[in-house]
Amino acid sequence: QWANGYRTTGFDVGWKAAAQNLSDINAMGGRATSLAVSLTLPGSTEVVWVEDLAEGLTSAIGELGAETCRVVGGDLGRGTEISVTAAVTGSLDGHSAVLRSGAQPGDVVVLAGTAGCAAAGLALLESGHDYGSLDEELRALIALQCRPRPPLHAGPIAAARGATAMLDVSDGLVRDAQRLAHASSVRIDFNPAALTLLAEPLGAAGSLLGADPVGWVLSGGEDHGLLATVNPNVMPLAGFTAVGSVEAGPAEVTVGSQSPANVGWDHFAD
């Protein structure tokens, strides 16, 4: 149970396990075809929780649009705490995988999906504002943290249109753009006006919690949006919004040519 009273369900866990793995294959332009799931469970785990998790897995696959994907098996073991791992395989449908390393100076940086919504949802979960008192707009942000909605249609579309680089935004827009910049040896510059537009749906949460919504956009990653670089000639690109540009220069990320204060999640930080 979270500080604001919301209780994470088995359905939430199953949905998120599917969504984050489906998002990874989407980020290479792939279409998911199978999902293998391994569970480690304490002996006291209620069967209904496991059934709920299975329902979350299959619901995410269906509702997110991974029609060709099936849960094909996995493993089951006993442990002291619940652990869920998943592995997805898929098809590139005749084109090459899109890597992080192909961005070129002059490319447009584009984003599909949301940015910052899951981070705002996490802040609400950790706040003292009772879940039952929150309005629909704020609950929707919590839903995007617990049940993210990666844009699975977007990866194959961008790959077919010649995207030069792509990756899933799982650790924050700046953090993951840094990975793309280093892999491609380019500078990624985000447009501040584009970030402000992305932050507009987070205004109510920002006011309630006294936070800057643009900070969530820059550092929040669990929306599992899709960041890509494309040649300007393919714009506009269906499902994507232009958020910046690829420049020649040091492998770094800037916002309006300035170094950002919010850099995202680091799994190995102290």
C-alpha positions, 0 to 999 in steps of 0.5 A, a space after each residue: 500500500 502506498 502513502 496515499 492509500 492506493 494498493 498495488 494489485 496483481 493486475 498492476 504488476 502483470 500489466 507493468 511487466 508486460 508493458 515495459 518489456 513490449 516497449 523495449 522491442 517496440 524501441 527497435 522497430 519490432 513487433 512482439 510475438 511472444 512473452 515468457 514470464 518467470 515468477 518467484 513467490 513466497 508460499 503464502 502468496 494467495 492464488 487470486 493474486 497470481 490469477 490477477 497478475 496473469 489477467 494483467 499480463 494478457 490485458 496489457 498485451 491486448 489493450 496496448 495493441 500487441 495482437 501478435 504476442 502470446 504468453 508462451 511459458 516461463 518458470 515458477 519458483 519459491 522465494 522469500 519475496 515476489 519477483 516477476 521477470 519477463 522476456 519478449 521476442 518479436 519480428 522486424 518484418 523485413 527491416 533492420 533493427 533500429 539502434 541507438 547509434 544512428 542519429 545524425 546531425 540535422 535529424 529531428 528528435 521526436 517523441 511518441 507517447 507521454 512524458 512525465 505523467 508516470 513520474 507525477 503519478 509516483 509523486 502522488 502515490 508517495 504524497 499524503 493526499 488521500 487517493 479517494 480525494 483525488 479527482 479523475 485527472 490526478 487519478 489518471 496520472 497514477 494509472 499511468 504509473 501503475 499501468 503505463 501505456 507505451 505507444 506500441 504502434 509507433 516503433 514499426 511506423 518510425 522504422 518503416 519511415 527510416 528512423 535513424 535511432 530509437 530507444 524506450 524512455 524508461 529512466 527519464 527523457 534526459 537520461 535516455 537521450 544521453 544514452 542515445 547521444 553517446 551511442 551516436 556521438 552527437 548532441 541532443 538539444 531539446 526545445 524548451 517550448 516543446 517540453 512546456 507543452 508536454 508538461 501541460 497535463 501535469 499542471 494540476 499535480 504540480 500545483 497540488 504538490 508544489 512541483 515543477 511539471 517540466 522537471 517530471 517531463 525531463 526526469 520521469 521515465 516510466 511512461 515508456 514513451 518512444 524517443 527517436 531521431 528522423 530525417 526532417 524529410 519524413 516529418 510530420 511523422 504519425 504519432 510523434 511530436 517534434 521535441 528537439 534536434 540533433 546537433 554536431 558536437 560533444 555527446 551530451 544533452 541540452 535544453 535550449 543549449 543549456 545543461 539541464 538540472 534534472 537528469 533522470 534515474 540512475 540505477 547504480 547511484 548511491 
